[in-house]
Amino acid sequence: MELRAQIEELESALTPAERKLASTLLADYPFAGLQTIQTLADKTGVSAPSITRFVAKLGCQGYQDFQHKLIGELKEWHRSPVELHGKSSHGANFLEAYVERASQLVRAVPAALTQVQFERICSMVADERRAIYLIGGRISDPMAQHFSRHLRQIRRDVFHIPPDPEVWPEYILRMKARDVFVVFDFRRYQPRLEQLVRTARQASGIEVLLFTDKWLSPASSEATEVIALSIDNGTAWDTYIGAMVTVDAMITHISERDWNSTSSRIRAWDALRLDKERKSTK
């Protein structure tokens, strides 16, 4: 289990001083824990011996071991395909083995996303009183586009934010407190997305639904809901198949909540398709 998750799991059983320490560590994770123990003690008002006892509860053999584990997590955040390639194994039947690994990641989704949370985030996205904004990273943005294209046929006020930061202020100015900002940010996280999420939250109070991995995008500190899914399939290339399955499940579930409304919008949408008009003129 990642240190962040351990800290969150322990939080209810911590002393007031330890809760203060935990809040400081989580607010700027993992960087707050990479300071010297004395700097962290001065910043939190928690003594160095108390910090040592706290990290021991996390299974660390002292503060230095705690920092080594944080550094290990930080390295995982930025591992490229070149660095991951050594893990790859190519058996005689590569396709069958790859599909099996992918199937395992799909089967792991319910463990990362409970039915209660799934229903909650579907309700957020289905609520037509809220506008929906979506964006992803360099590789994950096609998922944001996929989600937005389907949602537009189900409900109104769905906006896919382009990757050009120069136009982002226009979208931020539209956002309201009850709106939903769906963000996809996986390993090799993009600092601009974290900045965008933070700015949007500060400007409007918009609710953020973040799809990320077990190492957690830095944007998670600003998120209302975090969906942390497995992406490591034992090859040089991370896979977003768990996120894609989750998105498709959300699309289907939201569309079927009020199928009469959904089907009416799809019929109206199809009637206005320009490609349909061109076909009719042939």
Secondary structure as GFF3:
##gff-version 3
##sequence-region A 1 282
A	DSSP	alpha_helix	3	10	.	.	.	ID=ss1
A	DSSP	three_ten_helix	11	13	.	.	.	ID=ss2
A	DSSP	alpha_helix	16	27	.	.	.	ID=ss3
A	DSSP	three_ten_helix	31	34	.	.	.	ID=ss4
A	DSSP	alpha_helix	37	44	.	.	.	ID=ss5
A	DSSP	alpha_helix	48	57	.	.	.	ID=ss6
A	DSSP	alpha_helix	63	77	.	.	.	ID=ss7
A	DSSP	alpha_helix	81	84	.	.	.	ID=ss8
A	DSSP	three_ten_helix	85	87	.	.	.	ID=ss9
A	DSSP	alpha_helix	94	107	.	.	.	ID=ss10
A	DSSP	alpha_helix	109	112	.	.	.	ID=ss11
A	DSSP	alpha_helix	115	126	.	.	.	ID=ss12
A	DSSP	beta_strand	132	136	.	.	.	ID=ss13
A	DSSP	alpha_helix	141	154	.	.	.	ID=ss14
A	DSSP	beta_strand	158	160	.	.	.	ID=ss15
A	DSSP	three_ten_helix	165	167	.	.	.	ID=ss16
A	DSSP	alpha_helix	168	174	.	.	.	ID=ss17
A	DSSP	beta_strand	180	184	.	.	.	ID=ss18
A	DSSP	alpha_helix	191	204	.	.	.	ID=ss19
A	DSSP	beta_strand	207	213	.	.	.	ID=ss20
A	DSSP	three_ten_helix	218	222	.	.	.	ID=ss21
A	DSSP	beta_strand	225	229	.	.	.	ID=ss22
A	DSSP	alpha_helix	241	257	.	.	.	ID=ss23
A	DSSP	alpha_helix	259	271	.	.	.	ID=ss24
A	DSSP	alpha_helix	274	280	.	.	.	ID=ss25
###
